[in-house]
Amino acid sequence: MKVEWSTLLRLPQTYGLLAGTLIGYGCLIGWVGPRPLVWLGGGGIATAMMGSWVVHFRPSAHRVDASNLLVPEIFGQQMATIEANLTKPSANTDEWQQTRQAAFA
């Protein structure tokens, strides 16, 4: 389970959640009393809250949209498709090669 820690630690929500969880856990112990069940139950709830937050920062293997040209592989595929459609040589061939070279530079 790889987590994107750099993204997680840059968000102020992370620190707000951590502070709120610790304050709530401390208030629970102060209100109910320092019993073993309170320590375990409250600790388990606090751990589950933080764990569910951290799980959302794992890289997902979701399907990439084929129209997203910001993904280098998709951009390359689109360029190859356009290039395949340029079957007849013309005066624009040199211009196309220059454009392609600039795009991948």
N, C-alpha and C positions, 0 to 999 in steps of 0.2 A: 504494500500500500504506500505508494509514493505520494507525498503531499507537496503542493507548491507553497513552501514556507515563505518565500519572498513576497508573494501576493498576500498571503494570510497575515503576515506581520506588518504590512503596510497599511492595512485598513484600520481606521479608528473604531469601527464596530467591534473588532476583535477585542480591543482593550476595554471597551464598554461592557461587552458580554462577560469578560473575565472579572472586571470589577463588580458588576452586578451579581454575578454568581457567588463571588466570595462574600459580598455584603449579605446576600440572602442566606447563605450557608451560616455565616456568623450570627445573623438574627435568629435563625431557626434554633441554633444551639443555645443562644441566650434566652429565647422564649420558652422552649420545652425543657431545657436543661441538658447538661453534658452526660447523656446516657449512651451506652454502646450502640443501641438501636438508632438513635438520632445521628450519631457520628457515621455509622455505616449507611443508613438510608439517605441522609443528606449528602454524604460524600458520593454515593452512587448516582444520585440525581444530578449533582453538579458535574460529575465525570461524564454522564450521558449527555448533558447539555453541551459541554465543550467538545465532546467527541462527535456529536452530530454536526456541529459547526465546522470542525476540521475536515470531516468527510466530504463536504461540499467543495473542498479545494484540491481534490484529486483530479488529475487530468482525465477527462472522459474520452472514451473511444466512440464518440458519436459520429454519425454519418456527416461528411462534409458536403455542403451544398455545391453542386457542380457549376453554379454561376458565380461563385465567390472568386473573383480574379485576384484577390489578395493572397491566396494560397498559391505558393510557387508551382506546385505540381499541376494544379488546375489551369493556371496561367499558361504553363508550357503546353498542356494538352490543347487548349484553345488556339494557341499560336500554331501548333502543328496542324490542326484542322483547317485553319485559314490558309496556311502554306500549301496544304494538299489541294485546295481549291484553285490555287494559282498554277494551273497546268500549262497554259500557253505562255511562252516567253514574250515579253513585251518590254517597252521602255520602263515600265514600273518595276521590273524585277530588281534592278539595282537599288531603287528606292526601298523596296521591301527588305532586301538584305541589310541595308543600313538601319532600317527601323528595327528589324529583328536583333541585330547586333547591339543597338542602343538599349533595347528592352531587357536583354539578358546580361548587360554589363554591370 
